[in-house]
Amino acid sequence: MATNNQKRDIDKSANRDPITGTPGAHPVGVGVGAAAGGAAAGAAAGTVAGPVGTIVGAAIGAVAGGLAGKAAAEAIDPTVEDQFWKENFNSEPYYKPGRTYADYVQAYRTGYEGRARYGAKSFDEAQRDLEIDYNKRRGTTGVSWDEARHPARAAWERVDRSKVSSSAPGGRR
């Protein structure tokens, strides 16, 4: 029988949607998609239909963008990515002896979440934005962007490889 604390830990690892309880929620992807879709549709409608069209276009665009962002984010399962990197970080070529997973975790998250967020851009094209994202979330870790760039790139490239292998026959990751 699981204790209440164990149940909470299980729920956290399932990355449940806060409203529906469905595992594998991706609110960042939905939010980014909604904002981008709303802005684009609002601007387009505003040029044709004026202020009212801008508001209606933004609402419709936010819904469509949110759905697109959710689809992109769901292609990346943060629970799977975190587990992979937790098990493999110390076998990577950039690993520095004495570093822990906690030292690298935000770099990995920046990489795989950035891959969903910056869509068609390459890592090099998105690097400045990724650096800003990383510096906002890195907390007290002593890992600067110069060092974090390598695990972020590794996580970004893992997502790219996963997309290729999941579209191949058999859909393996």
GROMACS elastic network, one bead per residue, 0.5 to 0.9 nm:
[ bonds ]
;  ai    aj funct       b0    kb
    2     5     6  0.79599   500
    2     6     6  0.56832   500
    2     7     6  0.62088   500
    3     6     6  0.51146   500
    3     7     6  0.62250   500
    3     8     6  0.87107   500
    4     7     6  0.50479   500
    4     8     6  0.62833   500
    4     9     6  0.87081   500
    5     8     6  0.51352   500
    5     9     6  0.62874   500
    5    10     6  0.86796   500
    6     9     6  0.50203   500
    6    10     6  0.61541   500
    6    11     6  0.85590   500
    7    10     6  0.50351   500
    7    11     6  0.61071   500
    7    12     6  0.86229   500
    8    12     6  0.61583   500
    8    13     6  0.86688   500
    9    12     6  0.51044   500
    9    13     6  0.62714   500
    9    14     6  0.87338   500
   10    13     6  0.52228   500
   10    14     6  0.63670   500
   10    15     6  0.89930   500
   11    14     6  0.51887   500
   11    15     6  0.66826   500
   11    16     6  0.64986   500
   11    21     6  0.89519   500
   11    23     6  0.83541   500
   12    15     6  0.53045   500
   12    16     6  0.69274   500
   13    16     6  0.80986   500
   13    23     6  0.89258   500
   13    79     6  0.64070   500
   14    22     6  0.85556   500
   14    23     6  0.51934   500
   14    24     6  0.62410   500
   14    25     6  0.85241   500
   14    79     6  0.70831   500
   15    18     6  0.89125   500
   15    21     6  0.88811   500
   15    22     6  0.82852   500
   15    23     6  0.55115   500
   15    24     6  0.50394   500
   15    25     6  0.57183   500
   15    26     6  0.80351   500
   15    77     6  0.89132   500
   15    78     6  0.80152   500
   15    79     6  0.69300   500
   16    19     6  0.85453   500
   16    20     6  0.79039   500
   16    21     6  0.50795   500
   16    22     6  0.52157   500
   16    24     6  0.56717   500
   16    25     6  0.53690   500
   16    26     6  0.87592   500
   17    20     6  0.55731   500
   17    22     6  0.52112   500
   17    23     6  0.62426   500
   17    24     6  0.69595   500
   17    26     6  0.75917   500
   17    27     6  0.79460   500
   18    21     6  0.57411   500
   18    22     6  0.81259   500
   18    25     6  0.79973   500
   19    22     6  0.81931   500
   20    23     6  0.88466   500
   21    25     6  0.84651   500
   22    25     6  0.67902   500
   24    74     6  0.72922   500
   24    77     6  0.67004   500
   24    78     6  0.80984   500
   24    79     6  0.79520   500
   25    70     6  0.85096   500
   25    73     6  0.87497   500
   25    74     6  0.76465   500
   25    77     6  0.87185   500
   26    29     6  0.56268   500
   26    30     6  0.64991   500
   26    31     6  0.87861   500
   26    69     6  0.87528   500
   26    70     6  0.64121   500
   26    73     6  0.58970   500
   26    74     6  0.64773   500
   26    76     6  0.88020   500
   26    77     6  0.82682   500
   26    78     6  0.84326   500
   27    30     6  0.50546   500
   27    31     6  0.59329   500
   27    32     6  0.84824   500
   27    69     6  0.89122   500
   27    70     6  0.74989   500
   27    73     6  0.83815   500
   28    31     6  0.51190   500
   28    32     6  0.60622   500
   28    33     6  0.84424   500
   28    69     6  0.82020   500
   28    70     6  0.82895   500
   28    73     6  0.76747   500
   28   113     6  0.83452   500
   28   117     6  0.85494   500
   29    32     6  0.52347   500
   29    33     6  0.60224   500
   29    34     6  0.84309   500
   29    66     6  0.75649   500
   29    67     6  0.89762   500
   29    68     6  0.83822   500
   29    70     6  0.52506   500
   29    71     6  0.79728   500
   29    72     6  0.68034   500
   29    74     6  0.80016   500
   29   113     6  0.81715   500
   29   116     6  0.70735   500
   29   117     6  0.68414   500
   30    33     6  0.51747   500
   30    34     6  0.59745   500
   30    35     6  0.85721   500
   30    65     6  0.75319   500
   30    67     6  0.65072   500
   30    68     6  0.74046   500
   30    71     6  0.81307   500
   30    72     6  0.85647   500
   30    73     6  0.73713   500
   31    34     6  0.50812   500
   31    35     6  0.61217   500
   31    36     6  0.85564   500
   31    62     6  0.88266   500
   31    65     6  0.84760   500
   31    66     6  0.61857   500
   31    69     6  0.71547   500
   31    70     6  0.82528   500
   32    35     6  0.52612   500
   32    36     6  0.61645   500
   32    37     6  0.84561   500
   32    65     6  0.79384   500
   32    66     6  0.72332   500
   32    69     6  0.63465   500
   32    70     6  0.89189   500
   32   117     6  0.69843   500
   33    36     6  0.52132   500
   33    37     6  0.58587   500
   33    38     6  0.82684   500
   33    62     6  0.73192   500
   33    63     6  0.86199   500
   33    64     6  0.79872   500
   33    67     6  0.71354   500
   33    68     6  0.60545   500
   33    70     6  0.72461   500
   33    72     6  0.87312   500
   33   117     6  0.82779   500
   34    37     6  0.51454   500
   34    38     6  0.57989   500
   34    39     6  0.83950   500
   34    61     6  0.70717   500
   34    63     6  0.60811   500
   34    64     6  0.70018   500
   34    67     6  0.74922   500
   34    68     6  0.80748   500
   34    69     6  0.69092   500
   35    38     6  0.52003   500
   35    39     6  0.61115   500
   35    40     6  0.85722   500
   35    58     6  0.88823   500
   35    61     6  0.83905   500
   35    62     6  0.60315   500
   35    65     6  0.70711   500
   35    66     6  0.75695   500
   36    39     6  0.52852   500
   36    40     6  0.61492   500
   36    41     6  0.85559   500
   36    61     6  0.80352   500
   36    62     6  0.72895   500
   36    65     6  0.63833   500
   36    66     6  0.84707   500
   36    69     6  0.89960   500
   37    40     6  0.52187   500
   37    41     6  0.59782   500
   37    42     6  0.82351   500
   37    58     6  0.74006   500
   37    59     6  0.88245   500
   37    60     6  0.82024   500
   37    63     6  0.75258   500
   37    64     6  0.64323   500
   37    66     6  0.71796   500
   37    68     6  0.85841   500
   37    69     6  0.89747   500
   38    41     6  0.53391   500
   38    42     6  0.57813   500
   38    43     6  0.83776   500
   38    57     6  0.70799   500
   38    59     6  0.60267   500
   38    60     6  0.68997   500
   38    63     6  0.75119   500
   38    64     6  0.80821   500
   38    65     6  0.67144   500
   38    66     6  0.87001   500
   39    42     6  0.51666   500
   39    43     6  0.60629   500
   39    44     6  0.85629   500
   39    57     6  0.85467   500
   39    58     6  0.59445   500
   39    61     6  0.72383   500
   39    62     6  0.76092   500
   40    43     6  0.52861   500
   40    44     6  0.62091   500
   40    45     6  0.86317   500
   40    57     6  0.84168   500
   40    58     6  0.73621   500
   40    61     6  0.69500   500
   40    62     6  0.88557   500
   41    44     6  0.50652   500
   41    45     6  0.59995   500
   41    46     6  0.83254   500
   41    54     6  0.76002   500
   41    56     6  0.86788   500
   41    58     6  0.52540   500
   41    59     6  0.81225   500
   41    60     6  0.72315   500
   41    62     6  0.78752   500
   42    45     6  0.51982   500
   42    46     6  0.58694   500
   42    47     6  0.86841   500
   42    53     6  0.72393   500
   42    55     6  0.61844   500
   42    56     6  0.71327   500
   42    59     6  0.75842   500
   42    60     6  0.83454   500
   42    61     6  0.69471   500
   42    62     6  0.89005   500
   43    46     6  0.50583   500
   43    47     6  0.64568   500
   43    53     6  0.89735   500
   43    54     6  0.61867   500
   43    57     6  0.76674   500
   43    58     6  0.75908   500
   44    47     6  0.55400   500
   44    48     6  0.68788   500
   44    49     6  0.87999   500
   44    53     6  0.87301   500
   44    54     6  0.74388   500
   44    57     6  0.74295   500
   44    58     6  0.89044   500
   45    48     6  0.52478   500
   45    49     6  0.56718   500
   45    50     6  0.71499   500
   45    51     6  0.84806   500
   45    52     6  0.86237   500
   45    53     6  0.50875   500
   45    54     6  0.50142   500
   45    55     6  0.81921   500
   45    56     6  0.77705   500
   45    57     6  0.52866   500
   45    58     6  0.79021   500
   46    49     6  0.53221   500
   46    51     6  0.57995   500
   46    52     6  0.75373   500
   46    53     6  0.53187   500
   46    55     6  0.79026   500
   46    57     6  0.75605   500
   47    50     6  0.60910   500
   47    51     6  0.87240   500
   47    53     6  0.83205   500
   47    54     6  0.78510   500
   48    53     6  0.73649   500
   48    54     6  0.86265   500
   49    52     6  0.68093   500
   49    54     6  0.70563   500
   50    53     6  0.53375   500
   50    54     6  0.62161   500
   51    55     6  0.65023   500
   51    56     6  0.88240   500
   52    55     6  0.52661   500
   52    56     6  0.63107   500
   52    57     6  0.84105   500
   53    56     6  0.51118   500
   53    57     6  0.56845   500
   53    58     6  0.82300   500
   54    57     6  0.50763   500
   54    58     6  0.59323   500
   54    59     6  0.86210   500
   55    58     6  0.51388   500
   55    59     6  0.63352   500
   55    60     6  0.87798   500
   56    59     6  0.52279   500
   56    60     6  0.62977   500
   56    61     6  0.84658   500
   57    60     6  0.52107   500
   57    61     6  0.58504   500
   57    62     6  0.83770   500
   58    62     6  0.59179   500
   58    63     6  0.86692   500
   59    62     6  0.51304   500
   59    63     6  0.64848   500
   59    64     6  0.88099   500
   60    63     6  0.53417   500
   60    64     6  0.63399   500
   60    65     6  0.84746   500
   61    64     6  0.50819   500
   61    65     6  0.57074   500
   61    66     6  0.81824   500
   62    66     6  0.57642   500
   62    67     6  0.84704   500
   63    66     6  0.50793   500
   63    67     6  0.63015   500
   63    68     6  0.87018   500
   64    67     6  0.52197   500
   64    68     6  0.62691   500
   64    69     6  0.85842   500
   65    69     6  0.59245   500
   65    70     6  0.83966   500
   66    69     6  0.50061   500
   66    70     6  0.60150   500
   66    71     6  0.85862   500
   67    70     6  0.50404   500
   67    71     6  0.62530   500
   67    72     6  0.87056   500
   68    71     6  0.51184   500
   68    72     6  0.62619   500
   68    73     6  0.85842   500
   69    72     6  0.51074   500
   69    73     6  0.60097   500
   69    74     6  0.84193   500
   69   116     6  0.80858   500
   69   117     6  0.81851   500
   70    73     6  0.50903   500
   70    74     6  0.59217   500
   70    75     6  0.86486   500
   71    74     6  0.51688   500
   71    75     6  0.65352   500
   72    75     6  0.54079   500
   72    76     6  0.73671   500
   72   116     6  0.59031   500
   72   117     6  0.83060   500
   72   119     6  0.84373   500
   73    76     6  0.53874   500
   73    77     6  0.75411   500
   73   113     6  0.77584   500
   73   116     6  0.57782   500
   73   117     6  0.80883   500
   74    77     6  0.61147   500
   74    78     6  0.89020   500
   75   116     6  0.82349   500
   75   159     6  0.85878   500
   75   162     6  0.89244   500
   75   163     6  0.77535   500
   76    79     6  0.88802   500
   76    80     6  0.81946   500
   76    81     6  0.76704   500
   76   112     6  0.73394   500
   76   113     6  0.78237   500
   76   115     6  0.89106   500
   76   116     6  0.75102   500
   76   159     6  0.70297   500
   76   162     6  0.87744   500
   77    80     6  0.53867   500
   77    81     6  0.62669   500
   77    82     6  0.86739   500
   78    82     6  0.58875   500
   78    83     6  0.83795   500
   78   109     6  0.78684   500
   78   112     6  0.79840   500
   78   113     6  0.81577   500
   79    82     6  0.52733   500
   79    83     6  0.61805   500
   79    84     6  0.86109   500
   80    83     6  0.51813   500
   80    84     6  0.61070   500
   80    85     6  0.86970   500
   81    84     6  0.51066   500
   81    85     6  0.62235   500
   81    86     6  0.84647   500
   81   108     6  0.82888   500
   81   109     6  0.83048   500
   81   112     6  0.77971   500
   81   155     6  0.79783   500
   81   158     6  0.89073   500
   81   159     6  0.87648   500
   82    85     6  0.53153   500
   82    86     6  0.59568   500
   82    87     6  0.86114   500
   82   105     6  0.76100   500
   82   108     6  0.78377   500
   82   109     6  0.78285   500
   83    86     6  0.50624   500
   83    87     6  0.62686   500
   83    88     6  0.86403   500
   84    87     6  0.53525   500
   84    88     6  0.61671   500
   84    89     6  0.82213   500
   85    89     6  0.51412   500
   85    90     6  0.87122   500
   85   101     6  0.78056   500
   85   104     6  0.89161   500
   85   105     6  0.79445   500
   85   108     6  0.75329   500
   85   155     6  0.82396   500
   86    89     6  0.59473   500
   86    90     6  0.84877   500
   86   101     6  0.59205   500
   86   102     6  0.87992   500
   86   105     6  0.80609   500
   87    90     6  0.78942   500
   87    91     6  0.88831   500
   87   101     6  0.87597   500
   88    91     6  0.56057   500
   88    92     6  0.70493   500
   89    92     6  0.56414   500
   89    94     6  0.89451   500
   89    95     6  0.68747   500
   89   100     6  0.83677   500
   89   101     6  0.66354   500
   89   104     6  0.79041   500
   89   151     6  0.82658   500
   90    93     6  0.82783   500
   90    94     6  0.85932   500
   90    95     6  0.55457   500
   90    96     6  0.78557   500
   90    97     6  0.79190   500
   90    99     6  0.81492   500
   90   100     6  0.79789   500
   90   101     6  0.79643   500
   91    94     6  0.85898   500
   91    95     6  0.68910   500
   92    95     6  0.54417   500
   92   151     6  0.83920   500
   92   154     6  0.88648   500
   93    96     6  0.84822   500
   94   147     6  0.80330   500
   94   150     6  0.65432   500
   94   151     6  0.73984   500
   95    98     6  0.88169   500
   95    99     6  0.72597   500
   95   151     6  0.85918   500
   96    99     6  0.57481   500
   96   100     6  0.89591   500
   97   100     6  0.84977   500
   99   102     6  0.80314   500
   99   103     6  0.61114   500
   99   104     6  0.79532   500
  100   103     6  0.52949   500
  100   104     6  0.70572   500
  100   105     6  0.88669   500
  101   104     6  0.52756   500
  101   105     6  0.58142   500
  102   105     6  0.52300   500
  102   106     6  0.77962   500
  102   141     6  0.80248   500
  103   106     6  0.75685   500
  103   107     6  0.83328   500
  103   138     6  0.89106   500
  103   141     6  0.58281   500
  103   142     6  0.73570   500
  103   143     6  0.65453   500
  104   107     6  0.53044   500
  104   108     6  0.63835   500
  104   109     6  0.88131   500
  104   141     6  0.84125   500
  104   143     6  0.75035   500
  104   148     6  0.69266   500
  104   151     6  0.69869   500
  104   152     6  0.86661   500
  105   108     6  0.52120   500
  105   109     6  0.62676   500
  105   110     6  0.85957   500
  105   138     6  0.87576   500
  105   151     6  0.87242   500
  106   110     6  0.59710   500
  106   111     6  0.85206   500
  106   134     6  0.68091   500
  106   137     6  0.67761   500
  106   138     6  0.57433   500
  106   139     6  0.86593   500
  106   141     6  0.89644   500
  106   148     6  0.83538   500
  106   152     6  0.83658   500
  107   110     6  0.50277   500
  107   111     6  0.62532   500
  107   112     6  0.88886   500
  107   134     6  0.64549   500
  107   138     6  0.76523   500
  107   143     6  0.87784   500
  107   145     6  0.82565   500
  107   148     6  0.52693   500
  107   149     6  0.70740   500
  107   150     6  0.82259   500
  107   151     6  0.58423   500
  107   153     6  0.86071   500
  107   155     6  0.82844   500
  108   111     6  0.50625   500
  108   112     6  0.63161   500
  108   113     6  0.83685   500
  108   148     6  0.81995   500
  108   151     6  0.56526   500
  108   153     6  0.80203   500
  108   154     6  0.75931   500
  108   155     6  0.53805   500
  108   156     6  0.80065   500
  109   112     6  0.53788   500
  109   113     6  0.56753   500
  109   114     6  0.77574   500
  109   134     6  0.85853   500
  109   152     6  0.72501   500
  109   155     6  0.75528   500
  110   113     6  0.54597   500
  110   114     6  0.55001   500
  110   115     6  0.83562   500
  110   130     6  0.65044   500
  110   131     6  0.84577   500
  110   133     6  0.66878   500
  110   134     6  0.58449   500
  110   137     6  0.85061   500
  110   152     6  0.59592   500
  110   153     6  0.89866   500
  110   155     6  0.81965   500
  110   156     6  0.83969   500
  111   114     6  0.50842   500
  111   115     6  0.62010   500
  111   116     6  0.89866   500
  111   123     6  0.86136   500
  111   130     6  0.74398   500
  111   134     6  0.88805   500
  111   149     6  0.84584   500
  111   151     6  0.74380   500
  111   153     6  0.58823   500
  111   154     6  0.73328   500
  111   155     6  0.50034   500
  111   157     6  0.82766   500
  111   159     6  0.87711   500
  112   115     6  0.51248   500
  112   116     6  0.68267   500
  112   117     6  0.88123   500
  112   152     6  0.72896   500
  112   153     6  0.85022   500
  112   154     6  0.87019   500
  112   155     6  0.51763   500
  112   157     6  0.82185   500
  112   158     6  0.79078   500
  112   159     6  0.63408   500
  113   116     6  0.53142   500
  113   117     6  0.61677   500
  113   118     6  0.86385   500
  113   155     6  0.88540   500
  113   156     6  0.80307   500
  114   118     6  0.57173   500
  114   119     6  0.81251   500
  114   123     6  0.87297   500
  114   126     6  0.80988   500
  114   129     6  0.86174   500
  114   130     6  0.65911   500
  114   133     6  0.84077   500
  114   152     6  0.87369   500
  114   156     6  0.72716   500
  115   118     6  0.55795   500
  115   119     6  0.60814   500
  115   120     6  0.86251   500
  115   121     6  0.83477   500
  115   122     6  0.85677   500
  115   123     6  0.78730   500
  115   126     6  0.88772   500
  115   155     6  0.85526   500
  115   156     6  0.55652   500
  115   157     6  0.84532   500
  115   159     6  0.71582   500
  115   160     6  0.80771   500
  116   119     6  0.55533   500
  116   156     6  0.89493   500
  116   159     6  0.87730   500
  118   121     6  0.57890   500
  118   122     6  0.82297   500
  118   123     6  0.87526   500
  118   126     6  0.67035   500
  118   129     6  0.88290   500
  119   122     6  0.82697   500
  121   124     6  0.79386   500
  121   125     6  0.57164   500
  121   126     6  0.60717   500
  122   125     6  0.51103   500
  122   126     6  0.62249   500
  122   127     6  0.83936   500
  123   126     6  0.51380   500
  123   127     6  0.57143   500
  123   130     6  0.85147   500
  123   153     6  0.68242   500
  123   156     6  0.72456   500
  123   157     6  0.83928   500
  124   127     6  0.50479   500
  124   128     6  0.81658   500
  125   128     6  0.75679   500
  125   129     6  0.86515   500
  126   129     6  0.54442   500
  126   130     6  0.60740   500
  126   131     6  0.86805   500
  127   131     6  0.60688   500
  127   132     6  0.86618   500
  127   149     6  0.82721   500
  128   131     6  0.50969   500
  128   132     6  0.64255   500
  128   133     6  0.87257   500
  129   132     6  0.51227   500
  129   133     6  0.61891   500
  129   134     6  0.85820   500
  130   134     6  0.59883   500
  130   135     6  0.85041   500
  130   149     6  0.85894   500
  130   152     6  0.83994   500
  131   134     6  0.50698   500
  131   135     6  0.60956   500
  131   136     6  0.86077   500
  131   145     6  0.62135   500
  131   148     6  0.87637   500
  131   149     6  0.77735   500
  132   135     6  0.52226   500
  132   136     6  0.62897   500
  132   137     6  0.88682   500
  133   136     6  0.52788   500
  133   137     6  0.65065   500
  133   138     6  0.85677   500
  134   137     6  0.52867   500
  134   138     6  0.56402   500
  134   145     6  0.72176   500
  134   148     6  0.82000   500
  134   152     6  0.89757   500
  135   138     6  0.53841   500
  135   139     6  0.78055   500
  135   144     6  0.81388   500
  135   145     6  0.72979   500
  136   139     6  0.74901   500
  138   141     6  0.61402   500
  138   142     6  0.87209   500
  138   143     6  0.80908   500
  138   144     6  0.86733   500
  139   142     6  0.87668   500
  140   143     6  0.86510   500
  141   144     6  0.80272   500
  143   146     6  0.79619   500
  143   147     6  0.60288   500
  143   148     6  0.61428   500
  144   147     6  0.54850   500
  144   148     6  0.59991   500
  144   149     6  0.84627   500
  145   149     6  0.55335   500
  145   150     6  0.87527   500
  146   149     6  0.56074   500
  146   150     6  0.78516   500
  147   150     6  0.62056   500
  147   151     6  0.79076   500
  148   151     6  0.56232   500
  148   152     6  0.61173   500
  148   153     6  0.85551   500
  149   152     6  0.50887   500
  149   153     6  0.60031   500
  149   154     6  0.85746   500
  150   153     6  0.51594   500
  150   154     6  0.62025   500
  150   155     6  0.87433   500
  151   155     6  0.61744   500
  151   156     6  0.85235   500
  152   155     6  0.52134   500
  152   156     6  0.61585   500
  152   157     6  0.86153   500
  153   157     6  0.60271   500
  153   158     6  0.84415   500
  154   157     6  0.51826   500
  154   158     6  0.60730   500
  154   159     6  0.87394   500
  155   158     6  0.50243   500
  155   159     6  0.64060   500
  155   160     6  0.88039   500
  156   159     6  0.53328   500
  156   160     6  0.65437   500
  156   161     6  0.89145   500
  157   161     6  0.61735   500
  157   162     6  0.84638   500
  158   161     6  0.50456   500
  158   162     6  0.60186   500
  158   163     6  0.86222   500
  159   163     6  0.62237   500
  159   164     6  0.87619   500
  160   163     6  0.52129   500
  160   164     6  0.65101   500
  160   165     6  0.88352   500
  161   164     6  0.51834   500
  161   165     6  0.62076   500
  161   166     6  0.84968   500
  161   173     6  0.78225   500
  162   165     6  0.51466   500
  162   166     6  0.58413   500
  162   167     6  0.84403   500
  162   172     6  0.78500   500
  162   173     6  0.50187   500
  163   166     6  0.52124   500
  163   167     6  0.62152   500
  163   168     6  0.87001   500
  163   173     6  0.77463   500
  164   167     6  0.53572   500
  164   168     6  0.63882   500
  164   171     6  0.87434   500
  164   173     6  0.83624   500
  165   168     6  0.50211   500
  165   169     6  0.80393   500
  165   170     6  0.83713   500
  165   171     6  0.59535   500
  165   172     6  0.55048   500
  165   173     6  0.54372   500
  166   169     6  0.77305   500
  166   170     6  0.74324   500
  166   172     6  0.50922   500
  166   173     6  0.55751   500
  167   170     6  0.80864   500
  167   171     6  0.55701   500
  167   172     6  0.81325   500
  168   171     6  0.53520   500
  168   172     6  0.73871   500
  169   172     6  0.79340   500
